[in-house]
Amino acid sequence: MTRLRGRAVVRTGLLGAGVGLTVALLLRAVIRQSTVEMGTTSQFWLLVLLVAGFATAGMALAAVQQLQEGSPDPAYRQRRGRSERHD
């Protein structure tokens, strides 16, 4: 049975939240420089959604990676790239 390393998942989630915050602040700067009018409430929720989305994506990727590494099935642990696909 695979055991998840929770600290690694949370750390990756925090990293994802940092990336989301950076993207949100960049979008906020672009919106301020454009002719688009967007209320402060809408900007706040955009920031919250981007940070939460990136944090969730980071945590999900870390959890799936750990589960994949701990799988006993060698076919599941095999990494597939574009050059290895045979359709």
C-alpha positions in Angstrom: 0.0 0.0 0.0 1.3 3.4 -1.0 1.6 6.0 1.7 1.4 9.7 0.6 4.0 12.1 1.9 1.7 14.9 3.0 4.3 17.5 3.5 5.5 17.1 -0.1 1.9 17.5 -1.3 1.3 20.6 0.8 4.7 22.1 -0.3 3.8 21.6 -3.9 0.4 23.1 -3.3 2.0 26.2 -1.7 4.3 26.4 -4.7 1.3 26.3 -7.0 -0.4 29.0 -4.9 2.6 31.2 -5.4 2.5 30.7 -9.2 -1.2 31.4 -9.1 -0.7 34.6 -7.1 2.0 35.7 -9.6 -0.3 35.1 -12.6 -3.2 36.8 -10.8 -1.1 39.9 -10.0 0.2 40.0 -13.6 -3.4 39.8 -14.9 -4.4 42.6 -12.5 -1.6 44.8 -13.8 -2.7 44.1 -17.4 -6.3 44.9 -16.5 -5.3 48.2 -14.9 -3.4 49.2 -18.0 -6.2 48.3 -20.4 -9.4 50.1 -21.1 -11.4 47.3 -19.5 -13.2 48.2 -16.4 -13.4 45.6 -13.7 -14.7 46.1 -10.2 -12.5 45.4 -7.1 -14.8 42.6 -6.0 -14.4 40.9 -9.4 -10.6 41.3 -9.2 -10.5 39.9 -5.7 -12.5 36.8 -6.8 -10.3 36.4 -9.8 -7.3 36.4 -7.5 -8.8 33.9 -5.2 -9.9 31.5 -8.0 -6.5 31.6 -9.7 -4.6 31.0 -6.4 -6.9 28.2 -5.4 -6.9 26.6 -8.8 -3.1 26.6 -9.1 -2.7 25.3 -5.5 -5.2 22.4 -6.2 -3.4 21.5 -9.4 -0.1 21.4 -7.7 -1.4 19.2 -4.9 -3.1 16.9 -7.4 0.1 16.5 -9.5 2.2 15.8 -6.4 -0.3 13.2 -5.1 -0.6 11.4 -8.5 3.2 11.4 -8.9 3.6 9.8 -5.5 0.9 7.2 -6.2 2.5 6.4 -9.6 6.0 6.0 -8.0 4.5 3.6 -5.4 2.6 1.4 -7.7 3.8 -2.2 -8.0 2.7 -2.5 -11.6 5.7 -1.7 -13.9 3.5 -0.6 -16.7 1.9 2.1 -14.6 5.3 3.5 -13.5 6.6 3.6 -17.1 6.8 7.2 -18.3 5.4 7.8 -21.8 6.6 10.5 -24.0 5.5 11.6 -27.5 8.2 9.5 -29.2 7.1 6.3 -27.4 3.4 6.4 -28.4 2.3 4.0 -31.0 -1.2 4.7 -32.3 
